[in-house]
Amino acid sequence: MKLPLILALAACVSMHAAELRISTFHVDATPPIGSPLCNGAVKPAKEIVTPLTARGVVLLGAGEPVVLCAFDWVGISNESHDAFRAAVAAAAGTSAERVAVHTLHQHDAPGSDFATERLLAEHGLPGVYSNAEFDREVMRRLATAVKEALPKAQTVTHIGLGAGKVKKVASNRRILGPEGRVILQRQSSGGKNPAAREAPEGTVDPLVRLITFWNADKAVAALTYYATHPQSYYGQGSVNWDFVGMARELRAAALPGVACVHFDGAGGNVAAGKYNDGAKDNRPVLAQRLADGMKIAWESQTKHAITAEDVRWSVEQVAMPVRDTLDEEALLVRLKDASLKQPDRIRAGRDLTFLRRTRGGHRIPLSCLHIGPARVLHMPGELFVEYQIAAQQMRAGDFIAMAAYGDYGTGYIGTEIAYGQGGYETGIVSRVAPQVEKVLMDAMRKLLGVQ
């Protein structure tokens, strides 16, 4: 065989190996009537207002497949987070480290943690935290959908990157007084309180970020990222995907044939409270405002040629520091105490599961998708927005997106200073210690390639 022909064949093989492809998947994840919602903290499901979904994309060609998945659920924690990732990885022919599973954190939606559900059942509380049988059925559906999506993968020739400002949605939940402590907790419907409504927005990230995948001039998928709690009103058993799901569907209707997948950013201390008083007619208003920002991001996007060689996936396994207020013996006493309110016993079980799991040596994976000029960080828990802003400052001028609400077992993850400021998130319910800031910031720097 002549040398020019050999070189030509080698070039063809190289071009084929460098091709990036994408497949999309979408399954129903709507719980049966009677299922617990919001980890048993609100009334169980009595009606289905909108279906709930699990949806995402599989990236093929850049080594083992990479899977990005978002659920319309409140949280997937601990053992369940591991199990869902493992099931998806097996279906996609990849490793669990290359699977990112996140939730949008709607409260009129279920949560899952097989370990906590088992622990609660052992102490007379079966089925009050989650519907484990249903969770496993959704896991099977998801694995099947991912496997069936692979042969339908489309070539990706370009990605599009854009950002749009979202007006009058996000506001910081923690309003500080002159002494630097929380004096007002502005929750999702905080606009009922004039003081909460009139206080400044506070620290937020006002931008929704967009990554699109194109096969020549055909858009295949659009991923969006925005940091906020998604609640407009909730708690009466009406299953729905709230205003973030409505915004996503508005964009899907405007982009026929494009798989629209939305991720919640670091919205642990961010909600719509300044602009929302819980009135039912506010839900579509908030949804339209977010959809407007998504539309701006779409219209502002710039396209970049891409091949598989431009895609990398990196992982940092971190040991989360456990809060010193979590005491195993005391938590067990609370869990066993039938005189306590059921939500208090459930919380004790969740705290105990995380404590035992973490002290047993479990590490949580943080990951980063490097795709052309963009980077996407995948983070755990109810992360404070300061982490998202810090990541963007680490690589100022670059396109940095963040998906939080990965492994939900941590609960809220504040900054170090926040633990001395009081407030609901860090003063009461966070399961991690103030040292968590250094752990996560160090890991983010490594993932982003920052010294």
C-alpha positions in Angstrom: 0.0 0.0 0.0 1.4 3.4 -0.9 2.3 5.9 1.8 -0.3 8.6 0.7 -3.1 6.1 0.9 -2.0 4.9 4.4 -1.9 8.5 5.6 -5.3 9.2 4.1 -6.8 6.1 5.8 -5.1 7.1 9.1 -6.6 10.6 8.8 -10.1 9.2 8.3 -9.8 6.9 11.3 -8.5 9.9 13.4 -11.4 12.0 12.2 -13.9 9.3 13.1 -12.4 8.8 16.5 -12.6 12.5 17.2 -16.3 12.8 16.4 -18.5 13.9 19.4 -22.0 12.6 19.5 -25.0 13.2 21.8 -28.1 11.2 22.7 -31.0 12.5 24.8 -33.3 10.7 27.2 -36.5 11.6 29.0 -38.6 9.5 31.4 -41.7 10.0 33.6 -40.8 10.3 37.3 -44.3 11.3 38.7 -45.0 9.6 42.0 -48.2 7.6 42.7 -50.9 9.3 44.7 -50.2 8.9 48.4 -46.4 9.1 48.0 -44.4 11.3 50.4 -43.4 14.6 49.1 -40.4 16.8 50.2 -39.0 14.0 52.3 -42.2 13.8 54.4 -42.1 17.5 55.3 -45.4 18.4 53.6 -48.6 16.6 52.8 -48.4 13.5 50.6 -49.3 13.5 46.9 -53.1 13.9 46.5 -53.2 15.2 42.9 -50.9 15.5 39.8 -50.8 19.1 38.5 -47.9 18.5 36.1 -45.9 15.3 35.5 -42.4 15.1 36.9 -39.5 14.0 34.7 -35.9 12.8 34.7 -34.1 13.9 31.6 -30.6 14.5 30.3 -27.9 13.8 27.7 -25.2 11.3 27.0 -22.0 12.5 25.4 -20.2 9.9 23.3 -16.8 9.8 21.7 -14.6 11.4 24.4 -13.5 8.3 26.1 -16.1 6.5 28.2 -19.6 8.1 27.9 -20.5 11.1 30.1 -24.1 11.3 31.4 -25.8 14.5 32.7 -29.2 14.0 34.3 -31.7 16.3 36.0 -34.7 15.2 38.0 -37.9 17.1 39.0 -37.4 15.9 42.5 -36.5 17.6 45.8 -33.3 15.6 46.3 -31.5 12.3 45.8 -29.3 11.5 48.7 -26.6 9.2 50.0 -27.2 5.6 49.0 -29.8 6.5 46.4 -27.5 8.9 44.7 -24.9 6.2 44.4 -27.5 3.7 43.1 -29.0 5.9 40.5 -25.6 6.8 39.1 -24.5 3.2 39.1 -27.6 2.1 37.2 -27.3 4.8 34.6 -23.6 4.1 34.2 -24.2 0.4 33.6 -26.8 1.3 31.0 -24.5 3.8 29.2 -21.5 1.5 29.4 -19.5 3.9 31.5 -18.3 4.3 35.1 -20.4 5.9 37.9 -17.8 8.7 38.2 -18.8 9.9 34.7 -22.5 10.2 35.6 -23.8 13.4 37.2 -27.3 13.2 38.7 -29.0 16.4 40.0 -32.4 17.5 41.1 -34.2 20.8 40.6 -35.4 20.8 44.3 -39.1 21.3 43.8 -40.9 20.8 47.1 -44.1 19.3 45.7 -42.0 16.4 44.6 -40.5 13.2 46.1 -37.0 12.6 47.4 -35.0 9.4 47.6 -32.4 7.9 50.0 -32.6 4.1 50.3 -30.4 4.1 53.4 -32.5 6.6 55.3 -35.7 4.9 54.2 -34.4 1.6 55.6 -33.3 3.2 58.8 -36.7 4.8 59.4 -38.5 1.5 58.6 -36.4 -0.2 61.3 -37.8 2.3 63.8 -41.4 2.1 62.9 -41.5 4.8 60.2 -41.8 2.9 56.8 -42.9 4.9 53.8 -43.2 8.3 55.5 -39.9 9.7 54.0 -40.0 8.2 50.5 -41.6 5.6 48.3 -38.6 3.3 47.8 -40.4 0.9 45.5 -41.3 3.7 43.2 -37.8 5.1 43.3 -36.4 1.7 42.1 -39.0 1.6 39.3 -37.9 5.1 38.1 -34.3 3.9 38.3 -35.1 1.0 36.0 -37.0 3.3 33.6 -34.1 5.7 33.5 -31.5 2.9 32.8 -33.7 1.6 30.0 -34.2 5.0 28.5 -30.4 5.7 28.6 -29.6 2.4 26.9 -32.2 2.8 24.2 -31.0 6.4 23.5 -27.4 5.4 22.6 -28.1 4.0 19.1 -30.0 7.3 18.3 -27.0 9.5 19.0 -26.4 12.5 16.7 -23.2 14.1 15.7 -22.2 17.3 17.5 -20.3 19.7 15.3 -20.7 22.8 17.4 -21.7 24.0 20.9 -23.4 27.3 21.6 -22.7 29.3 24.7 -24.9 32.1 26.0 -26.2 33.9 29.1 -29.2 36.0 29.9 -30.1 38.2 32.8 -33.2 37.0 34.8 -35.1 40.0 36.3 -37.1 39.9 39.5 -36.8 36.3 40.4 -33.7 35.6 42.6 -33.1 37.2 46.0 -30.9 36.2 48.9 -32.7 34.5 51.7 -30.4 35.7 54.4 -30.8 39.4 55.4 -28.0 40.5 57.7 -28.2 43.2 60.4 -25.5 45.8 61.3 -23.7 43.2 63.5 -23.4 40.8 60.6 -25.9 38.3 61.8 -29.1 37.1 60.1 -32.0 39.3 61.3 -34.6 38.2 58.7 -35.0 34.9 56.9 -36.6 35.6 53.5 -38.1 32.4 52.3 -39.6 31.5 49.0 -42.8 33.4 49.6 -41.2 36.1 51.8 -42.9 38.9 49.9 -45.8 38.5 52.3 -43.6 40.4 54.8 -43.0 44.0 53.8 -39.6 44.1 55.4 -38.5 41.0 53.3 -40.1 42.5 50.2 -38.4 45.9 50.6 -34.9 44.6 51.5 -32.3 44.5 48.8 -31.9 41.5 46.5 -28.6 40.7 48.2 -26.0 38.3 46.8 -27.3 36.4 43.8 -26.1 35.3 40.3 -28.7 37.0 38.0 -27.6 35.1 34.9 -29.1 31.9 33.4 -26.4 30.2 31.4 -26.9 28.1 28.3 -25.0 25.3 26.5 -26.4 24.1 23.2 -25.4 21.1 21.1 -25.6 21.5 17.3 -25.4 19.1 14.4 -24.4 21.6 11.7 -27.3 24.0 11.7 -29.7 21.8 13.7 -29.9 22.3 17.5 -30.2 18.9 19.3 -30.1 19.8 23.0 -30.1 22.9 25.3 -28.8 22.8 28.8 -29.6 25.7 31.1 -28.3 26.6 34.6 -29.8 29.1 37.1 -29.3 29.4 40.8 -32.5 29.7 42.9 -34.9 27.7 45.0 -37.7 26.9 42.6 -40.7 27.3 45.0 -43.6 29.7 44.3 -46.1 28.0 46.7 -46.2 24.4 47.8 -47.1 21.9 50.5 -50.7 20.8 49.9 -50.0 17.6 48.0 -50.3 19.0 44.5 -47.4 17.4 42.6 -45.9 19.8 40.1 -42.6 21.0 38.6 -43.1 24.6 39.8 -41.9 27.7 37.9 -38.5 26.3 36.8 -40.3 23.4 35.1 -42.8 25.8 33.6 -40.0 28.0 32.2 -38.2 24.9 30.8 -41.4 23.8 29.0 -42.0 27.3 27.6 -38.6 27.2 26.0 -39.2 23.6 24.8 -42.4 24.8 23.1 -40.4 27.5 21.4 -37.7 25.1 20.3 -39.4 22.1 18.8 -37.1 19.1 18.4 -34.6 20.4 20.9 -34.2 18.5 24.2 -34.4 21.1 26.9 -32.7 20.1 30.2 -32.5 22.5 33.2 -30.2 22.4 36.2 -30.5 24.3 39.5 -27.3 26.1 40.3 -26.0 27.0 43.7 -29.3 28.2 45.0 -29.2 27.1 48.6 -29.4 30.6 50.0 -31.4 32.1 47.1 -35.1 32.1 46.5 -37.8 34.3 44.9 -38.9 35.7 48.3 -38.4 39.4 47.4 -40.7 39.0 44.4 -43.1 36.4 45.5 -45.8 36.4 48.2 -47.0 32.9 47.6 -50.0 33.9 45.5 -50.9 31.3 42.9 -50.9 33.7 40.0 -47.2 34.5 40.7 -46.1 31.1 39.5 -46.6 31.8 35.8 -45.1 35.2 36.2 -41.9 33.9 37.7 -41.8 31.2 35.0 -42.1 33.8 32.3 -39.3 35.9 33.8 -37.0 32.9 33.9 -38.0 31.8 30.4 -37.3 35.4 29.2 -33.8 35.1 30.5 -33.4 31.7 28.8 -34.6 33.3 25.5 -32.0 36.0 25.9 -29.3 33.4 26.5 -30.4 31.5 23.4 -30.4 34.6 21.2 -27.0 35.8 22.5 -25.2 32.4 22.1 -22.0 32.1 20.2 -21.2 28.9 18.4 -17.9 27.1 18.6 -16.7 24.2 16.5 -16.2 21.1 18.7 -14.8 17.6 18.4 -14.4 14.8 21.0 -10.8 15.9 21.5 -12.2 19.2 23.0 -14.1 17.3 25.8 -12.7 16.2 29.1 -14.2 15.0 32.4 -12.4 15.4 35.7 -13.4 14.2 39.2 -12.3 15.1 42.7 -13.5 12.9 45.6 -13.9 14.9 48.8 -14.4 14.0 52.4 -17.1 16.3 53.8 -16.4 17.6 57.3 -19.3 16.6 59.6 -20.8 19.2 61.8 -19.9 18.8 65.5 -23.6 19.2 66.5 -24.4 15.8 65.0 -24.0 13.2 67.8 -24.8 9.6 67.0 -26.2 8.6 70.4 -28.4 11.7 70.7 -29.7 11.3 67.1 -30.6 7.6 67.8 -32.5 8.7 70.9 -34.5 11.2 68.9 -35.2 8.7 66.1 -36.6 6.1 68.6 -38.7 8.7 70.6 -42.3 8.1 69.4 -43.4 11.1 71.4 -41.6 13.5 69.0 -43.3 14.9 65.9 -42.7 12.7 62.8 -40.7 15.3 60.9 -38.3 15.6 63.8 -37.8 11.8 63.8 -37.3 11.9 60.1 -34.7 14.6 60.3 -32.9 12.6 63.0 -32.8 9.6 60.7 -31.5 11.7 57.8 -28.8 13.2 60.0 -27.8 9.8 61.4 -27.5 8.3 57.9 -25.2 11.1 56.7 -23.1 11.0 59.9 -22.6 7.2 59.8 -21.9 7.2 56.0 -19.4 10.1 56.2 -17.5 8.8 59.2 -17.4 5.4 57.6 -15.1 6.9 55.0 -17.5 7.8 52.1 -16.4 10.5 49.8 -18.6 12.6 47.5 -17.5 13.1 43.9 -17.3 16.6 42.5 -16.9 16.7 38.7 -16.2 19.1 35.9 -17.1 18.8 32.2 -14.6 20.6 30.1 -16.2 21.2 26.7 -14.4 23.6 24.3 -14.2 27.0 26.0 -16.8 26.0 28.6 -16.6 24.3 32.0 -19.5 22.9 34.0 -19.0 22.1 37.7 -21.2 19.4 39.3 -21.6 20.0 43.0 -23.5 18.4 46.0 -26.2 19.6 48.4 -27.9 22.9 48.9 -24.9 25.0 48.0 -24.7 28.7 48.7 -24.5 30.9 45.7 -21.1 32.3 46.8 -19.5 29.0 45.6 -20.9 29.6 42.1 -19.7 33.2 42.0 -16.3 32.1 43.3 -15.9 29.5 40.6 -16.6 32.2 38.0 -14.0 34.5 39.6 -11.5 31.6 39.5 -11.5 31.7 35.7 -12.7 35.3 35.1 -13.7 35.8 31.5 -14.4 32.1 30.9 -17.8 30.4 30.5 -18.4 28.7 33.9 -21.7 27.0 34.7 -22.6 25.1 37.9 -25.2 22.4 38.7 -25.7 21.9 42.5 -28.2 19.6 44.3 -26.1 16.5 43.4 -25.8 14.3 46.4 -28.4 15.8 48.7 -27.2 14.1 51.8 -25.2 17.1 53.0 -28.2 19.4 53.3 -27.2 23.0 53.2 -23.6 23.9 52.4 -22.7 27.4 53.6 -19.6 29.4 53.5 -17.4 29.4 56.5 -18.5 32.9 57.7 -22.2 31.9 57.3 -21.9 29.4 60.2 -21.3 32.3 62.6 -24.2 34.4 61.2 -27.1 32.2 62.3 -30.1 31.7 60.2 -32.0 28.6 59.2 -29.6 27.1 56.7 -26.3 27.1 58.7 -27.8 27.8 62.1 -30.1 24.8 62.2 -30.1 22.2 59.4 -26.7 22.0 57.7 -25.0 18.7 58.3 -21.5 19.9 57.4 -19.0 21.9 59.3 -17.6 25.4 58.5 -14.4 23.9 57.2 -16.4 22.7 54.2 -15.6 26.0 52.4 -11.9 25.2 52.2 -12.6 21.6 51.1 -14.9 22.6 48.3 -12.9 25.7 47.1 -9.7 23.6 46.9 -11.5 20.9 44.9 -13.0 23.5 42.6 -9.6 25.0 41.9 -8.2 21.6 40.9 -11.2 20.9 38.7 -10.9 24.3 37.0 -7.2 24.0 36.6 -6.5 27.0 38.8 -3.4 27.3 40.9 
